[in-house]
Amino acid sequence: MKRLTVYLNRDTVGMLTQDAGGLLAFRYAPEWVQKPGAIPLSRSLPLRKEPFRGKHARPFFAGILPDEGPRQQIAAVLGVSESNDFAILERIGGECAGAVSLMPEGAPLPDANEHPVRRLSEPELEEVVAELPRRPLLAGREGVRLSLAGAQGKLPVIIDGSAVCLPLGNTPSTHIIKPEPERFPGLVAAEVLCMTLAQAVGLAVPPVSRRLIGGKPCLVVQRYDRTVGPDGMVRRVHQEDFCQAMGFPPERKYQQEGGPLLRDCITMLREWSTTPVLDIRDFLNGIMFNMVIGNADAHGKNFSLLYREGERRLAPFYDLVCTLAWPELSRTPAMKIGQSDSINSIQPAHWQKMTKEARLGWPQVRERLASLCRAVQAALHEPSLRQATGDDAMFGRVVDIIDKRSSSLLQALA
């Protein structure tokens, strides 16, 4: 039996095990279950003494790991099977999304006052970014134990002023660097534009910026699941994505692959959020914004919950990008609006059907849609938007798509 100790920040919450047949199981530590104010790792792993086995344990822990291509590359670098969640977590599960860390049984967490880092010079940073396509998350590098979900290459780092550092062991990071993939030129500019636009119309998003590293455009995102205290110490805030919360393994993040439906997400927020009225409203705003900007990739792992100070709340939005800027990408919405099979064919009737399925009021949703479209059109012409994007050609392409989509929806709602 193989074992990994599971921590939330510095608290031992339980043990993840793998038997000889490869089956995962998770059991909460008795002292954690009995601790006043203890929180579950996940909505899908409620606090209890009995273990969670196999398909009940896997969605949360597999959901910590990278998706698809990066996962295959990491497994190859580490010399393990890409289907072996446990073996990959054992090697890279030190600094994950939220407040989770996994350590080999018997290996204590580093001293609370010791946060080993490696400061990177500009040439070293360029070298690391250039290496990411071949070695996602720098898997296998000595001292580096980083894991983040997603299909795109990325790297958690610590940014303090002009200094960029690699977190070692389970040192918490503060930012994520996402280099632009070769096959999607202009992606960083498009994402900066869409994230900046989201902030301009009132959506909660983390600060983002575009940075050239060795001539390669990179998106730099400040982590919303980290806080910096008055003492300058970085602290983790627990989070989980919607797939983890609802018990969907990461390979089922899309609706057409058996993943969550919009109404499932709204029902989950209604039952689990500590402020459901506000979170359902904000989640709908995020869904509407994704449709207006032409993002067909807003799947169940692109929405998350934050666990903080006894509250369970919708996390800020991330991965907002106009996928229509690349004609080769799918037009099928990751989560469908009223059963529409194309992001280009969604009409008010589809929105009306969705609100009925989710037990929401159509007049309020209709007015919010129209209000969002007007706000988007006003914000599109702010000079700061072009300045933040840093790519005039991509700026023009994405603004044209969003302008046409918001104008068309406004006319249809009139």
C-alpha positions, 0 to 999 in steps of 0.5 A: 500500500502506497500512502501520501499525507494530504495537508490543507496549509499546515494541517494534516487532513487525511491520507491518500492511498493506492493499493496493489491494483492501482485503486485510489482511496482517501480517508480523513484523519480522525482529528481533522473530522473532529476539529471545530471549524474543519472544512472538507477538501471538496463538496464531493468529499464530505467530512466523515470517518469512512474512506472514499474509494475509487471513483468517489476519491479520484475526481478531486485528486485527479482534478489537481493534475494537469490535463491532456497533453501536459499530463502525458509529457509530465508522465513521460518525464517522470517515467510513470504511466499517464493514467497513474494519478497517485504516482504523478501526485507523489512527484509534483503535488507539493504546490497545487491549486488551493491550499492542498499539498501532498507529501510522502508518508513520513516526510514532514512539511518544511519548517513554517518559517522556511520557504525555499525559492530559487531566484531567476535572472532574466536569462534563467527565466527565459531558459525556464519558459523555453523549457516548459513546452518540453517539461510542463511545470518543470516536472522532474527538476530537483526540488520543484513539486508544482501542479496546476490543472489545465491543458495549457503550459504554465508555471507557478512563480513568486513575483516580488517587485521585479524579482521572479522566483521558483517556489521549491518544495511546497513553498506557495507561489503568488503568480502564474506565467502562461507562455503563448502556445506556438499553435495559437499566436495572439492568445496572450493578447486575446486573453489579456483583452478579455480579462481586462474587459471583464474587469471593466464591466464589473466581473471579478477577475484576478489582475493580469498582464502581458510580458515578453520573456525571451521574445515570447508573449506570456500571460502573467496572472496573480493568483486569487487563491493566495493572500499576502499577510501584513508580515509579507508571508504568502498564505494559501486559500483553499479552492476547488473547481466545479468538476471537483465539487460535483464529482466529475473527473477531469476528462469529463469537463465538457458537457458533450463528454458527460460533464456538468450542465449549466443547470447542474452548476446552478443547482450546486451553487444553490445548495453549497454556496454560503451566499447562493443568491449573489453567487448564482447571479455572478456565475450567470454574469460570467456565463453571459460574458463568455457567450458575448465574447465568443468563448466556447471553452467555458467548461466545468474546470474553468469555474471554481469555489473559494473556501475562506473564513467559513464561507464557500463562494464563487471564485473570480473568473479566469481563462476568459478568451475569445476562442472564435478568433481561431476559426479552427477551434470548436464552436460547440459550447463547453456547457450549452445554453438551451441545447444550442449546438453552436456558440454562433446560433444562441438566440434569446429563446435558448437563454429563456429555455436555460433559465426555465431549466435552472429555475430562474426568472427570464425577465431578470436574466433578459435585462441582465443580458441586455445590460451586459451587452451595453456595458461591453460595447461601452468598454470596448472603446476605452483606450486602456483596453488597447494599451493592455493588449499590446497587439494591435492586430489581435486587438482589432480582430477580437474587438470586431468579433465581440462588437458584432456579437453584442450588437446582434444579441442586443437587437435580438433582445429588443 
